[in-house]
Amino acid sequence: MSMAAVATATDLFGEPIEAHPSWFTPAAFLSSDFSPSSYISSLRSYVPLETLATELTSHLTSLNSDLIDLVNRDYADFVGLGTSLAGAGAGHATVRIQAPSAELRSKVAALRGAAATQLVELRAGMERRAAAAASRQLLERMLDTFHVVSKVEKLIKELPTAPSDFAGAEVGSVATDGTLQNLESGNSSRITRSLLLERIASEINRLKFYIGGTKNLPFIENMEKRIQAATSLLDNILEQCFVQGLEHRDNNAIYNCLRAYAAVDNTTAAEVLFRKTVVSPLIQDIIAYSGSNQSEAVATVSSDELEEDYQRIMQCVEKDCKFILELSSSANSGLHVFDFLANSILKEVQFAIQKGKPGAFSPGKPTEFLKNYKSSLAFLAFLEGYCPTKAAVVRFRSETVYAEFMRQWNVGVYFSLRFQEIAGTLDSSLTGPIKPIKSRKETQKLLLKQSIQLLESLKTCWSNDVLVFSHCDKFLRLSLQLLSRYSTWLSTGLAACRAHSGDADWAISAPVEDFVYVFHDVSVLISELSGDFLGHVSQFLSNCSDEVVQLVRESIAQASQLLQQLLPVILDTMIESIVEKSVEDLRQDMRQLKGITAMTNKLPVRHSPYVSAILRPLKVFLEGERSAYLTKEAAHNLLSGSAEKITNRYYELASDLIHAARKREFLLQRLRQGAQRRVGASSDASDDNISNTEKICMQLFCDIQEYGRNLAGIGINAAEIPSYRSLWQCVAQEERHSVIAF
């Protein structure tokens, strides 16, 4: 059974929704004789143009949509133009275009081959043209070389015909005729000659350029001798002209000669000639050395000092060398390639010092070495004053001669010698005993030789006669090492004094009173380090950055802090010594107290004689002359610390004595009770006798009352000392525990 055909929308509902008007027939566009103008003319009589345009636009949109659908449906076949492409007989179309495509391909291949042939011929022609151009250029350069050589030879031949040196005639004419005519003629001749030499130098420079591109050619090799002869002759004549210009101070001739030297790139020759002609005679008159005419005359009076020599050299530079320095540094002169400062003046000065005064560079004599070194730096600064710009200064300092000159000054060895000198002097002073030195200087606040030497060493490190600013970091390190050495010496001595043993004999053998000098000097040193000394160092570093100055300040403050930490240790050492002296006799007196109280059955009512001697070492110390070097604060700390520690030791001895007495009394009571039990006596019998412990406590009570009064006599409130209150509680009767009164 066959299925019925599916009904379309047109079959069911008639005309489609988007059906065209009856007057618009799209099939007419496919007609071979379709004419757009005729079509529009036939419709415009009854169809408005706007309506026609709307229908055409709608039809175009529909066609585009159908085309897109068709392409998307058969995209692969559409791209490959395959035979399966739907619509319009794609297979037949492919067959139809094969023949034209093959014909077109063959034509393109033929054209391509012809173009390749033409390209090969064109490239070959270009290569031939390039070779011809290179040959022509080489030939032109060879011809130019020949012409330049001939021109140079011709110009050199013209030199003798130009006015030459009439120096002798000029001098004679001036002396005999008293006119300047011949002198002016000589100046003019030098200028003319120098101008011609500058021109020849320019040609020589051009000749070098030509030769640079035509090396290893037979033609050039055949001309090599002519070129060398011309160059050598130019150098000789240019040297003569330049020397004559220097001798007569002819700025124009010198300027032209310098331009000639710059043109041939031979600045070294000009610098050597200036050194030989002008600088060397001047320097030899000041610093004579072997080979100079003045060496024998000054050999007996020559010294290694350079300050006066530098002064004379600077005067000579200002008088006899300034003209060429200003000439070579003038703007737009083209002479900045010369460096007469380094390669002429400084080089000759260095050579003269090495030959005439070699000892000036030796750091074996530190004082003379530093003086010469600073004079040399001042001389270099003077030379840098002739540099017109900062770039010129940098260039001057980068010269080999400048670096060699600075290497002559071995500042490292100089510092090593100063280090040994300064540190060795301090070490020598630290090996002796501590004794005060009476100084005639009213400003001298220090007392001990060791402290005085330390401060002098620190000031020496930063004095103008010792310090080298470029090595100030090393001198700062030396200063800190000196402070550390002094602090170590002091701390080691204090430790040995307290331990009564060690290598510091000066501290073990020194009386306690001498440590007042130590305390005083350390206090003064701390004040100096944070005051005048720090200000002096900061002044030296005023040109440094704030960060550097701050780091230096912190370093010195840290070293000062080490000394600050020793002050309490020194004070404790003095206190310990005073306490030992006070307790030395007290210990023996406390042992005797037990026997004294046992000799009587009465309670003591008077203090023991030893009490008045307990504080005697402290009083003697404070009343001595040396205590005047203690500040009020230090004296008070010494007094209170000594009193407290003496009281502590007093309490320890008293408590030990009472404890031993009670223990002994307890044992005796046990023995007595045992004996009574053996004989049958009653153990409850009371003993009306006063015990030895009670008598000892009563005696100690009387003693500490007197001791408290003695403390009050030197300004100490005994009730404020914890160990005194404990001692009071230990020996006083129970009803008197709460109130300390004496």
Summary of the structure (lengths in Angstrom):
residues: 742
radius of gyration: 58.5
end to end distance: 147.9
largest distance: 174.3
contacts: 2073
relative contact order: 0.03
helix: 75%
strand: 0%
